[in-house]
Amino acid sequence: MPLKDLPIALEMKDPIHGYISVTEIERDIIDLRLSQRLRYIRSPAGVNLVFPGADTSLMGRLLGVSFVTEIFLENLGANMEEVIESRLAAMILMLAYGPWPNVMEEYFTVRGMSRKNIAQLIIKNSPVTDIIRDSSLSVNEATEMIEKGVKVKGLTLDLVRTPINPELVDNLERDSYFAGVEYAQLEFRKLFSSTRIAKNRMAFDRSAIFTLDSYLSAAANMFDAVYYHKTVRAAELMLLRILDEAGSNIMPSPEANLDEYLITDDITFHDTLLQAGPGDSEEMKNAKSLFEDYRKRYLIKTVTSRGIANESFLKKLSTPDGLYSVEREIAEEADIDPNNVWVDYPDRLSVSYFPGKHPLDQLALYERGSRGYEFWRVEEISGIARSFGRKLKTIRVYTTRGYRSKVRRPAEKLLESIDTV
């Protein structure tokens, strides 16, 4: 289906992709207050403190992800209805983000509320509901599309988890451009044109393996250089601690009050935190103090880091209780308050991207010969894909300024005691 055949309402200029066309239903959604708030939400939350040019909003990403999703679906052979529905699903998933989006996603997920859950609430209980009812989709169909995925030539495509991922492609290109780095060189049109649906599965042309490797390499490079940069993560860990301390006081959960959630943005958080006064709870006072340090770029400092391969320890870190117990152990040994210790690990949702975030087991390499299709696991052919399965993870310990000398020895002692083999 040629792109020009989509019913276009207007075009917007994007610095990454050029002119992006918008359909009538998308224009109606973009005009809503809950969409316009995206102009005032930076993403990723902490990157601009290290790369000043990377001060981008979710509004640009909403348009970019919609555009890249369209290109992807066109290359998969989707019909016009499937493309329009996929663009709509991508847009609603972007609307589900809150202030400090990557940080907020982790905060909600550990409390049982995923981005898909929020997107489904938006479909059912917001001004988007009436717009969907006026479209060819029913509310139930749109909700199922978010929960299970969009239908493309008989395959159900999960836009959040698919390994050839339109949102990741837009993020890599947008973040590398505005950060001023050149780590995300990828030919996404060639990447998409080499992808197809074969035997009811997502498959990639083996003869174009270097294009796939370029995509995986770009993502890994941006993880190392930008998304898991130690100072970017210092800023984002401070924001996450603010939410852990006082998130319920700063804003309601989407389940409790969706309307209020959908008018919050970074400015809302800024005002709420800085207006905290003597009569507020200790949690709000602590959150305000931490946010004032964040605003001044008076960030927590790295104490030590170490590559860890011990699976039980990594699994422990992946749970809130396990992570806190490690932080508390270090703090007790250093004789300081646990609130002054942060432990970070890469495989967490507040890290905008990490290798393995989009599982490659949903993708196969294919060749088509005289006897039909032949398939291989991506890891069998791609060395970069195999490296994504490595167990060694870089664990970092941070602390509040002034405590580094007290925390260093206990932190190093703990990490050195973990089997790294």
Phi, psi and omega in degrees: 000117179296144182300327184294345181281349177294144178287107189262133176260323178197170177235144177234144182270129179241136182293341181266312189251001183081215181283129179247126180276146182232132178280171182297315181295323178293320177299317180297322178290317180298327181288346182290151178301322182293337176274320183295337177297337181297339177297338187247024176237115178283146178209135349294160193297321188253359188293324185292344178284345177250321179243092190303331180287343183275053183256056189263153182258167177289340180297314177298323180291322178303314179292317182296316181294321177300316180295312183294324176300319178299313180299318180298310182295323178300318180290337176279355179087021181292152174275176186300318181298318179294322178295313181297318180293322180292319176299317180297317179298316179299321180293315181293323176297326176290324178296337182288343179295148175249186175304152184049059199305311181292325177290316180297325181298318177293318181303314180287320185298318180291347177256015173086014182237105181272169177297324177297320178300315181294318179301320179293324176296321179298319180296322186273329194223040180215176176302341176295332183304312182293326179294319178293320179298330179277357180263188179282349180266148168269164178298318180296320179295319179294320178296316179295326179297323177287316185291313188258333182123170180267149181273127178223108178051043178087349178263139174268117187254114178276107185293339179281321189254347185304133185294323169274098199245113181302320180294320178295318179301312179296318179299315181299313181293317184289315183290321179292322180296309185281335175284343180079024178250162183238038183271349187246057176278110179212149178258088189288333177292320175292322177301313182289321182291341179268001180255140178210168173262118182227127181055042177060036176214158175283128184223151182235137183297119183300328181293345179254026184303329180292330175292318177295317178299323178297319178296311180295321179294319178300317180295316180295321179296318180291327174299309183294317190269334187235298191292327178249021173303137189298327181278324173303314181291327176302314179297315184289327176294325176295318178295321178295321178294324176300315179294319178298323181288313193219023183305317182291339177275337182277322180201157177281162174287154178303327178294321184283320183205084183297320182301317181290321177302321186279005170244003180275146177211186181299325180293320177303312179298315180306309183293317182298316182290317184285342178271357177300135184232190183301331182278355182277169182293162177298326178298317179292323178295317178296319179296319179297316180299317180293321180291325177296321175295319179299314181299325180276001186058035176266075193272161173296157187244146177291132178263310180200161174215154183202143174283125183237133178243359182292114187295321181294322178292317179296322177294322177298316180297333186284354177251144180303317181293319179294318179298315180296324181295325177291316178298319180293322179298316179295317182295319180295320178294327179273352181061048176225168178294135179302338178294349180262011179234135175232135173243132182238149177217156191284326189274064180221154190291338178285348169276118190306322174211143172217147179305127183101355181297324178247099190303130181281352179289350176272001182235141176234153170269145182224154165227146179243116181241198183294337180259013178101203184281142170235134187241151174224151168293144182301321183294340179291331187251322187263119176294324178295318178298320178297323181295336179293340180269006182296146182272340183289122181236141178277114179258133180240148173242131178241162173209164175295144178306138180102347182246004187302317182294328180283328186271334189304309185296311178299323180293314179295321179299316181295310183293323178292336181281348180275134180295119180258006182279000000 
